[in-house]
Amino acid sequence: MPTSQFDNFKTICERICFNIPADDKWRWDDQFETALVTFEKKDMELIYFPILPDFAQQWDFVSIDQANGPFFTYFNDQFGLVPGQKIFTAEDDSGVILFAAWWPWSDGLQFSLRIGLYTNDQNVLSNNDIKA
C-alpha cells in the first residue's frame, strides 16, 4: 500500500502521540500486532479527549453488539470488550481501518492504548506494513 494512502492515519497517530507523556514509551505488542502505550490515570484526559474527534466511530461494551462486518468479527475474536473499554475506528477509501483500543486496567490506576490497522484483504496490507 503506498504511503500516501496512510497520510490521514499518520496525521491521526501524530496527534495521539503528541499527547502521550514523554515518560510513557510506545512498544510493539506481538500478541495483538498493535502499537501499545500504557499510562497513568492522571494522564487519562490529556490522552482520551483529543482522540475523540479523529475517529468516525466509537464503540463500547454495549454498542459493540450493534456493529457488524469483518472488522468487528476480527475485533471480538482477538480483543473483545468489557465494561470501561472502548474501540475507536476510522476507515480510509480502500477499506483499511485504523483502530484505537482504550483499556482501563482493573486497578483503575493504569490505562493502555493500542493502535492498529486492519484490512480484510491481506494483499492490501501486510503485517510489516502494519508494524511500520
C-alpha positions, 0 to 999 in steps of 0.5 A: 500500500503506498504511503500516501494512502496512510497520510490521514492515519499518520496525521491521526497517530501524530496527534495521539502521540503528541499527547502521550507523556514523554515518560510513557514509551510506545512498544510493539505488542506481538500478541495483538500486532498493535502499537501499545502505550500504557499510562497513568490515570492522571494522564487519562484526559490529556490522552482520551479527549483529543482522540475523540474527534479523529475517529468516525466511530466509537464503540463500547461494551454495549454498542459493540453488539450493534456493529457488524462486518469483518472488522468487528468479527476480527475485533471480538475474536482477538480483543473483545470488550468489557465494561470501561473499554472502548474501540475507536475506528476510522476507515480510509477509501480502500477499506483499511481501518485504523483502530484505537483500543482504550483499556482501563486496567482493573486497578483503575490506576493504569490505562493502555492504548493500542493502535492498529490497522486492519484490512480484510484483504491481506494483499492490501496490507501486510503485517510489516506494513502494519508494524511500520 
